[in-house]
Amino acid sequence: MENSCVQLNDLPDEILVIILKKLAKVEVLYSLFDVNKRLNKISHDTVFTNDLPILMSASDDLIYSLPDLILGRFCSYILPKIHEKIEWLHLESRSMERILLATNYPNLYGISLHNIQPKTAINLFTDETSVIATIRNQVLSLTIDISTQGLKYSPSDGNAIILNHIFTMFANLQYLNFGRSSVYDERLFFCIIPSTVFSTNLLELHVCLKSFHDCLYLLNGHFNQLQTLYIDVDLIFSSDIRNISMKKLPTLKCFWLHSDTVTSAYDELVVPLLHRMPNLEKLDLYMNVIERKTFFDGNDLKMNIINYMPQLNKFTFNICSLSSLYNEINLPSNEDIQKTFRDFNNKEIIYWADYFPEGRKGHCRIYSYPYKWKYYDDITNHFPGKIFKYVRSISLYDERPFEHEFFLRIAESFPLIEELFVRNQKQQINKPIEKSKKLSIIKYPSLKQLFLNNTCIDYHEQFLFDTKTSLPFNVRVNMQYGLVKQVTHNFTSNTTRSNCAKINFANLRKQMKFPEYSDDFSTGKELFRKHIKDYFPHTQID
């Protein structure tokens, strides 16, 4: 079509909406508001106005306020024109008050508050004249993350105090997502000064807790209408629990329990809690269990969980167990384990086990597929494969070497990984064979951080040789200086130059000595940095 030019306004409304939905809503409203009658009608659509984030999300996952010029236009012009359409606002602490005072929001029922420091939060939820107090009766849903950035000291029970004030101010609250700090892992902790948290209206709660006993405390009659509970807990350990109620939780329909740290108290604490949920319909477990007499299988889950929940219709799980009680002979076979899941409503269950002779420990992982979690740890050569589109961080560990084909399988299975940790001191066996054939170059297009600290030289070669791997630009890498020096032939090799040039930050573990550059420490250090910088032209060296 000669001299044809299709403009944005030439597209059908349906196509325009699909395109605009790919953009941030503040960008759509700021750019298209009152441009012309048609675009104005589209920008007023509920898809762009009902649930409105008035903030910026950066690549570092932190939240920032809008630039003052854009924020000013929103507050003075855009928000007053769409205020009746807004049902949920996502706000950053510094611009929160200005936005809430810009107009009235008659249909607002949900608020998300980001980057709130503890003192600000306490004042906000205790001051009867605060801007939040003016909408206290209409807010049914609240999401909040407390930031401790820049604080020298934060009281261990600070978040629990804030939680108390939230329930005091928002008497009608039905949904609360109380996230951990956006900077530090600050979790709710009730053990020092017991909280008086109480609500007869709350239906759904999302919290990050310090210990499992904080979970038991919250379920000790504080929320008698709670139907959905999401718990991310740090520590699950045994101690005195005589003061914790063991009453049934008949209203609970959905329970999500996630813990990254290992626990030996699964049977003592987690199982009894699950037995208190007879009407549960959805259950999601993410656990790392140690010192258990038996590995998990379908019979175990049926006997200890499913048989106690007759209403359960969706059960997703990812359970890893580690034990020093096993040897290679009595590890159950994959086939035997798979048979125990034959009546799990035709769901696909993945099971794989490993035995590590040097560490004299057994390791088994069992999970429902498709895998919905962001992390996948301690992957070995026995990893069964498949596609994991939700996973963003993985760690690799084995007492057997990882060959090139293994890394190719990892890249194919985890197409969106951003963090990769490698732990392996065993040299690759197939290197002579690799030299005689052309290898498939492995790509990790989304990789942001790579950790090679706990590896031998072969894995530095694996990721730095451009004949094996093509690293993405702006990746951060942790490596051992001595091994990098060998692999790069004292920072001269062309085989590693292209990958090293893509690194934007490198942590090179090295003793603070520079005799190869100068007897004088300061001079040697500067010459070292210059020498390294020539080979890593776009890299900040630590």
FIVO-412914 format. One record per residue (C-alpha): x, y, z. Coordinates in steps of 0.05 Angstrom, whole numbers. Layout:
REM FIVO-412914
+--------+--------+--------+
|     px |     py |     pz |
+--------+--------+--------+
|      X |      Y |      Z |
...
+--------+--------+--------+
***
This chain:
REM FIVO-412914
+--------+--------+--------+
|     px |     py |     pz |
+--------+--------+--------+
|      0 |      0 |      0 |
|     38 |     60 |    -26 |
|     40 |    122 |     19 |
|     -8 |     90 |     69 |
|     -2 |    109 |    142 |
|    -46 |     77 |    195 |
|    -52 |    123 |    255 |
|    -75 |    106 |    325 |
|   -142 |    138 |    315 |
|   -155 |     94 |    253 |
|   -157 |     30 |    295 |
|   -223 |     -1 |    319 |
|   -240 |     12 |    392 |
|   -230 |    -61 |    410 |
|   -159 |    -62 |    382 |
|   -143 |      5 |    414 |
|   -164 |    -20 |    483 |
|   -121 |    -83 |    475 |
|    -61 |    -40 |    458 |
|    -73 |     11 |    514 |
|    -81 |    -43 |    566 |
|     -7 |    -59 |    555 |
|     10 |     10 |    583 |
|      8 |     36 |    654 |
|    -61 |     66 |    669 |
|    -31 |    133 |    690 |
|      3 |    138 |    622 |
|    -63 |    125 |    586 |
|   -101 |    176 |    626 |
|    -46 |    229 |    624 |
|    -34 |    221 |    549 |
|   -105 |    212 |    522 |
|   -149 |    251 |    570 |
|   -188 |    304 |    529 |
|   -146 |    293 |    466 |
|   -209 |    282 |    426 |
|   -280 |    256 |    439 |
|   -265 |    184 |    419 |
|   -200 |    176 |    457 |
|   -230 |    212 |    517 |
|   -287 |    161 |    518 |
|   -238 |    103 |    516 |
|   -194 |    132 |    571 |
|   -256 |    140 |    615 |
|   -271 |     66 |    608 |
|   -274 |     27 |    673 |
|   -216 |    -16 |    651 |
|   -171 |     45 |    662 |
|   -207 |     79 |    719 |
|   -237 |     28 |    767 |
|   -171 |      3 |    796 |
|   -122 |     60 |    790 |
|    -48 |     60 |    810 |
|    -25 |    133 |    816 |
|     49 |    117 |    825 |
|    110 |     90 |    789 |
|    140 |     20 |    793 |
|    214 |     17 |    777 |
|    256 |    -41 |    751 |
|    284 |    -50 |    822 |
|    213 |    -68 |    845 |
|    208 |     -6 |    888 |
|    151 |     43 |    886 |
|    159 |    118 |    872 |
|    114 |    179 |    870 |
|     94 |    208 |    802 |
|    134 |    268 |    778 |
|    105 |    332 |    805 |
|     81 |    358 |    737 |
|     42 |    294 |    722 |
|     15 |    289 |    793 |
|     -8 |    361 |    790 |
|    -49 |    348 |    727 |
|    -81 |    287 |    758 |
|   -100 |    323 |    822 |
|   -125 |    387 |    790 |
|   -159 |    360 |    727 |
|   -162 |    285 |    715 |
|   -184 |    257 |    782 |
|   -242 |    307 |    792 |
|   -271 |    284 |    725 |
|   -267 |    209 |    738 |
|   -276 |    208 |    814 |
|   -342 |    171 |    812 |
|   -312 |    114 |    771 |
|   -254 |    100 |    819 |
|   -264 |     40 |    865 |
|   -192 |     24 |    885 |
|   -132 |     71 |    891 |
|    -59 |     50 |    895 |
|    -19 |    106 |    928 |
|     53 |    122 |    948 |
|     63 |    153 |   1016 |
|     90 |    221 |    995 |
|     33 |    236 |    946 |
|    -22 |    199 |    984 |
|    -52 |    259 |   1020 |
|    -51 |    304 |    960 |
|    -88 |    253 |    918 |
|   -141 |    237 |    970 |
|   -155 |    311 |    981 |
|   -160 |    326 |    906 |
|   -233 |    306 |    903 |
|   -285 |    261 |    936 |
|   -289 |    187 |    918 |
|   -360 |    164 |    931 |
|   -350 |     93 |    904 |
|   -280 |     81 |    933 |
|   -277 |     17 |    974 |
|   -204 |     -4 |    967 |
|   -137 |     30 |    983 |
|    -65 |      6 |    972 |
|    -12 |     45 |   1010 |
|     62 |     36 |    993 |
|    127 |     59 |   1025 |
|     94 |     79 |   1091 |
|    144 |     87 |   1148 |
|    122 |     61 |   1216 |
|    115 |    129 |   1250 |
|     75 |    156 |   1191 |
|     30 |     95 |   1192 |
|     16 |    101 |   1267 |
|     -2 |    175 |   1260 |
|    -44 |    161 |   1199 |
|    -86 |    107 |   1233 |
|    -93 |    141 |   1301 |
|   -106 |    214 |   1281 |
|   -182 |    225 |   1276 |
|   -169 |    285 |   1231 |
|   -123 |    248 |   1181 |
|   -143 |    243 |   1108 |
|   -153 |    168 |   1117 |
|   -202 |    179 |   1174 |
|   -250 |    215 |   1127 |
|   -260 |    151 |   1087 |
|   -255 |    101 |   1143 |
|   -326 |     76 |   1138 |
|   -326 |     64 |   1063 |
|   -259 |     26 |   1060 |
|   -272 |    -49 |   1057 |
|   -204 |    -70 |   1028 |
|   -135 |    -47 |   1048 |
|    -65 |    -66 |   1024 |
|     -5 |    -36 |   1060 |
|     70 |    -46 |   1061 |
|    112 |    -15 |   1116 |
|    179 |     13 |   1094 |
|    237 |     15 |   1144 |
|    286 |     45 |   1094 |
|    332 |     96 |   1127 |
|    311 |     77 |   1198 |
|    367 |     59 |   1246 |
|    320 |     21 |   1292 |
|    251 |     -8 |   1284 |
|    216 |    -38 |   1345 |
|    204 |   -112 |   1336 |
|    130 |   -105 |   1352 |
|    120 |    -42 |   1310 |
|     80 |    -76 |   1255 |
|     35 |   -110 |   1306 |
|     19 |    -42 |   1336 |
|      2 |    -14 |   1267 |
|    -42 |    -75 |   1254 |
|    -81 |    -59 |   1318 |
|    -93 |     12 |   1296 |
|   -116 |    -10 |   1227 |
|   -172 |    -53 |   1256 |
|   -190 |      2 |   1304 |
|   -198 |     54 |   1249 |
|   -229 |     10 |   1195 |
|   -287 |    -24 |   1231 |
|   -317 |    -49 |   1165 |
|   -254 |    -78 |   1136 |
|   -265 |   -144 |   1100 |
|   -198 |   -153 |   1063 |
|   -129 |   -137 |   1089 |
|    -62 |   -150 |   1057 |
|     -8 |   -130 |   1107 |
|     57 |   -140 |   1067 |
|    128 |   -144 |   1093 |
|    172 |    -84 |   1086 |
|    190 |    -66 |   1015 |
|    263 |    -59 |   1036 |
|    276 |   -105 |   1095 |
|    242 |   -169 |   1115 |
|    201 |   -139 |   1172 |
|    148 |   -188 |   1193 |
|     91 |   -187 |   1243 |
|    113 |   -210 |   1311 |
|     65 |   -215 |   1371 |
|    107 |   -251 |   1423 |
|    139 |   -192 |   1459 |
|     76 |   -150 |   1470 |
|     13 |   -191 |   1454 |
|    -32 |   -156 |   1405 |
|   -106 |   -141 |   1416 |
|   -121 |   -151 |   1342 |
|   -195 |   -166 |   1333 |
|   -246 |   -162 |   1277 |
|   -315 |   -192 |   1268 |
|   -320 |   -169 |   1195 |
|   -254 |   -191 |   1164 |
|   -263 |   -244 |   1110 |
|   -193 |   -247 |   1078 |
|   -124 |   -236 |   1108 |
|    -54 |   -237 |   1077 |
|      4 |   -230 |   1126 |
|     78 |   -244 |   1133 |
|     94 |   -271 |   1202 |
|    158 |   -281 |   1241 |
|    139 |   -349 |   1270 |
|     87 |   -402 |   1265 |
|     64 |   -385 |   1336 |
|     43 |   -317 |   1309 |
|     -2 |   -354 |   1260 |
|    -32 |   -395 |   1317 |
|    -42 |   -331 |   1356 |
|    -81 |   -298 |   1300 |
|   -126 |   -359 |   1295 |
|   -139 |   -359 |   1369 |
|   -209 |   -329 |   1363 |
|   -189 |   -261 |   1335 |
|   -225 |   -267 |   1268 |
|   -288 |   -308 |   1275 |
|   -313 |   -295 |   1204 |
|   -247 |   -306 |   1167 |
|   -256 |   -347 |   1103 |
|   -189 |   -338 |   1068 |
|   -120 |   -336 |   1100 |
|    -53 |   -327 |   1065 |
|      7 |   -337 |   1112 |
|     81 |   -328 |   1093 |
|    119 |   -350 |   1156 |
|    193 |   -347 |   1170 |
|    203 |   -396 |   1228 |
|    166 |   -460 |   1245 |
|    196 |   -488 |   1309 |
|    174 |   -527 |   1370 |
|    161 |   -494 |   1436 |
|    107 |   -488 |   1490 |
|     39 |   -479 |   1457 |
|     -6 |   -494 |   1517 |
|    -41 |   -426 |   1513 |
|    -61 |   -434 |   1440 |
|   -133 |   -455 |   1425 |
|   -144 |   -520 |   1388 |
|   -216 |   -504 |   1369 |
|   -241 |   -517 |   1300 |
|   -240 |   -462 |   1247 |
|   -307 |   -476 |   1212 |
|   -310 |   -411 |   1171 |
|   -242 |   -420 |   1137 |
|   -250 |   -440 |   1064 |
|   -182 |   -424 |   1035 |
|   -113 |   -431 |   1068 |
|    -45 |   -414 |   1038 |
|     18 |   -430 |   1079 |
|     87 |   -414 |   1052 |
|    153 |   -422 |   1089 |
|    222 |   -418 |   1056 |
|    262 |   -440 |   1118 |
|    268 |   -512 |   1139 |
|    227 |   -540 |   1196 |
|    228 |   -604 |   1237 |
|    160 |   -588 |   1268 |
|    114 |   -603 |   1209 |
|     79 |   -662 |   1242 |
|     78 |   -628 |   1310 |
|     51 |   -560 |   1289 |
|     27 |   -556 |   1217 |
|    -13 |   -620 |   1214 |
|    -54 |   -606 |   1278 |
|    -70 |   -536 |   1251 |
|    -96 |   -566 |   1186 |
|   -140 |   -614 |   1225 |
|   -176 |   -553 |   1253 |
|   -201 |   -534 |   1184 |
|   -257 |   -585 |   1168 |
|   -292 |   -541 |   1115 |
|   -230 |   -522 |   1076 |
|   -241 |   -520 |   1001 |
|   -173 |   -495 |    977 |
|   -105 |   -511 |   1006 |
|    -36 |   -489 |    984 |
|     27 |   -513 |   1020 |
|    100 |   -494 |   1008 |
|    144 |   -528 |   1060 |
|    216 |   -551 |   1072 |
|    216 |   -607 |   1122 |
|    276 |   -640 |   1156 |
|    287 |   -697 |   1206 |
|    224 |   -735 |   1186 |
|    222 |   -811 |   1190 |
|    189 |   -818 |   1122 |
|    188 |   -780 |   1058 |
|    122 |   -752 |   1034 |
|     77 |   -789 |    986 |
|      4 |   -792 |    966 |
|    -15 |   -839 |   1023 |
|     17 |   -792 |   1074 |
|    -21 |   -731 |   1047 |
|    -87 |   -769 |   1045 |
|    -80 |   -797 |   1116 |
|    -55 |   -733 |   1149 |
|    -92 |   -679 |   1109 |
|   -144 |   -698 |   1057 |
|   -183 |   -746 |   1101 |
|   -195 |   -689 |   1150 |
|   -223 |   -642 |   1096 |
|   -284 |   -671 |   1061 |
|   -298 |   -605 |   1025 |
|   -228 |   -599 |    995 |
|   -231 |   -591 |    919 |
|   -165 |   -557 |    904 |
|    -99 |   -578 |    936 |
|    -34 |   -550 |    910 |
|     32 |   -564 |    944 |
|    107 |   -561 |    939 |
|    140 |   -601 |    995 |
|    214 |   -614 |    999 |
|    241 |   -662 |   1052 |
|    313 |   -673 |   1072 |
|    337 |   -728 |   1118 |
|    403 |   -757 |   1142 |
|    368 |   -822 |   1159 |
|    368 |   -849 |   1088 |
|    416 |   -885 |   1044 |
|    412 |   -900 |    970 |
|    382 |   -969 |    982 |
|    318 |   -948 |   1018 |
|    301 |   -886 |    978 |
|    232 |   -900 |    948 |
|    229 |   -903 |    873 |
|    194 |   -850 |    831 |
|    147 |   -904 |    805 |
|    126 |   -926 |    874 |
|    113 |   -855 |    896 |
|     73 |   -838 |    833 |
|     27 |   -897 |    846 |
|      5 |   -867 |    913 |
|    -24 |   -807 |    875 |
|    -67 |   -847 |    826 |
|   -133 |   -823 |    856 |
|   -114 |   -749 |    864 |
|   -168 |   -726 |    816 |
|   -123 |   -738 |    756 |
|    -76 |   -682 |    777 |
|     -4 |   -686 |    754 |
|     42 |   -697 |    813 |
|    117 |   -692 |    804 |
|    163 |   -731 |    850 |
|    239 |   -738 |    848 |
|    290 |   -760 |    899 |
|    366 |   -756 |    907 |
|    417 |   -786 |    953 |
|    482 |   -748 |    967 |
|    536 |   -799 |    989 |
|    586 |   -746 |   1012 |
|    536 |   -710 |   1055 |
|    501 |   -776 |   1073 |
|    432 |   -745 |   1065 |
|    370 |   -759 |   1025 |
|    330 |   -706 |    989 |
|    261 |   -711 |    959 |
|    214 |   -661 |    927 |
|    141 |   -670 |    913 |
|     95 |   -619 |    880 |
|     32 |   -609 |    840 |
|     40 |   -587 |    768 |
|     33 |   -535 |    738 |
|     82 |   -504 |    788 |
|     56 |   -436 |    811 |
|    112 |   -412 |    857 |
|    168 |   -362 |    842 |
|    225 |   -402 |    872 |
|    254 |   -471 |    856 |
|    313 |   -490 |    900 |
|    366 |   -546 |    901 |
|    356 |   -571 |    830 |
|    400 |   -632 |    816 |
|    417 |   -673 |    755 |
|    354 |   -715 |    768 |
|    310 |   -655 |    755 |
|    251 |   -682 |    713 |
|    243 |   -621 |    668 |
|    178 |   -589 |    643 |
|    163 |   -515 |    634 |
|    159 |   -469 |    695 |
|    134 |   -401 |    671 |
|    122 |   -372 |    741 |
|    191 |   -385 |    769 |
|    238 |   -326 |    775 |
|    293 |   -352 |    821 |
|    327 |   -420 |    821 |
|    387 |   -453 |    855 |
|    427 |   -513 |    829 |
|    463 |   -562 |    875 |
|    493 |   -631 |    866 |
|    551 |   -676 |    885 |
|    555 |   -697 |    812 |
|    578 |   -649 |    757 |
|    531 |   -606 |    717 |
|    545 |   -616 |    643 |
|    529 |   -567 |    587 |
|    466 |   -606 |    568 |
|    440 |   -598 |    639 |
|    446 |   -522 |    635 |
|    411 |   -524 |    567 |
|    353 |   -562 |    599 |
|    350 |   -512 |    656 |
|    346 |   -453 |    607 |
|    290 |   -488 |    569 |
|    251 |   -506 |    633 |
|    256 |   -437 |    665 |
|    249 |   -387 |    608 |
|    238 |   -326 |    654 |
|    290 |   -337 |    709 |
|    319 |   -273 |    738 |
|    364 |   -303 |    793 |
|    408 |   -364 |    785 |
|    450 |   -393 |    842 |
|    500 |   -449 |    825 |
|    532 |   -493 |    879 |
|    577 |   -548 |    851 |
|    651 |   -563 |    862 |
|    654 |   -624 |    815 |
|    690 |   -614 |    750 |
|    652 |   -628 |    686 |
|    667 |   -696 |    655 |
|    647 |   -685 |    582 |
|    693 |   -626 |    567 |
|    739 |   -664 |    519 |
|    678 |   -686 |    479 |
|    651 |   -615 |    478 |
|    715 |   -590 |    444 |
|    703 |   -637 |    386 |
|    633 |   -612 |    370 |
|    596 |   -547 |    364 |
|    554 |   -534 |    427 |
|    486 |   -503 |    430 |
|    496 |   -434 |    459 |
|    452 |   -426 |    520 |
|    413 |   -361 |    531 |
|    380 |   -334 |    594 |
|    343 |   -273 |    566 |
|    313 |   -249 |    632 |
|    372 |   -263 |    678 |
|    389 |   -206 |    725 |
|    434 |   -239 |    777 |
|    482 |   -298 |    773 |
|    518 |   -328 |    833 |
|    580 |   -371 |    820 |
|    615 |   -362 |    887 |
|    608 |   -435 |    907 |
|    633 |   -468 |    843 |
|    697 |   -494 |    812 |
|    729 |   -464 |    750 |
|    687 |   -505 |    701 |
|    624 |   -465 |    718 |
|    659 |   -399 |    709 |
|    677 |   -424 |    640 |
|    607 |   -448 |    629 |
|    577 |   -379 |    637 |
|    634 |   -335 |    612 |
|    654 |   -372 |    549 |
|    613 |   -344 |    491 |
|    617 |   -412 |    457 |
|    574 |   -440 |    513 |
|    531 |   -384 |    540 |
|    506 |   -317 |    517 |
|    492 |   -274 |    578 |
|    441 |   -218 |    573 |
|    462 |   -145 |    580 |
|    463 |   -113 |    649 |
|    469 |   -177 |    689 |
|    499 |   -176 |    759 |
|    549 |   -232 |    773 |
|    583 |   -257 |    836 |
|    647 |   -296 |    820 |
|    715 |   -316 |    849 |
|    770 |   -270 |    827 |
|    824 |   -324 |    821 |
|    779 |   -368 |    777 |
|    758 |   -309 |    733 |
|    831 |   -291 |    724 |
|    846 |   -362 |    700 |
|    785 |   -368 |    655 |
|    799 |   -301 |    621 |
|    875 |   -315 |    616 |
|    890 |   -256 |    660 |
|    835 |   -214 |    628 |
|    860 |   -221 |    557 |
|    818 |   -278 |    526 |
|    771 |   -260 |    469 |
|    727 |   -321 |    485 |
|    703 |   -290 |    549 |
|    707 |   -217 |    529 |
|    636 |   -209 |    501 |
|    601 |   -238 |    562 |
|    644 |   -198 |    610 |
|    626 |   -135 |    572 |
|    552 |   -148 |    585 |
|    560 |   -149 |    661 |
|    539 |    -85 |    696 |
|    561 |   -106 |    766 |
|    613 |   -157 |    787 |
|    629 |   -179 |    858 |
|    697 |   -212 |    852 |
|    716 |   -248 |    916 |
|    789 |   -233 |    927 |
|    836 |   -223 |    986 |
|    857 |   -150 |    991 |
|    927 |   -160 |    965 |
|    954 |   -135 |    898 |
|   1028 |   -157 |    895 |
|   1023 |   -172 |    820 |
|   1010 |    -98 |    807 |
|   1052 |    -61 |    858 |
|   1086 |    -70 |    926 |
|   1048 |     -8 |    949 |
|    977 |    -28 |    969 |
|    942 |     36 |    945 |
|    979 |     37 |    879 |
|    968 |    -37 |    868 |
|    894 |    -29 |    882 |
|    887 |     27 |    831 |
|    926 |    -11 |    778 |
|    884 |    -73 |    793 |
|    819 |    -34 |    783 |
|    845 |     -3 |    717 |
|    867 |    -71 |    691 |
|    800 |   -102 |    708 |
|    760 |    -42 |    681 |
|    792 |    -49 |    613 |
|    763 |   -119 |    609 |
|    696 |   -102 |    641 |
|    682 |    -36 |    606 |
|    609 |    -29 |    630 |
|    618 |    -60 |    698 |
|    618 |    -33 |    769 |
|    670 |    -75 |    805 |
|    663 |    -92 |    878 |
+--------+--------+--------+
***
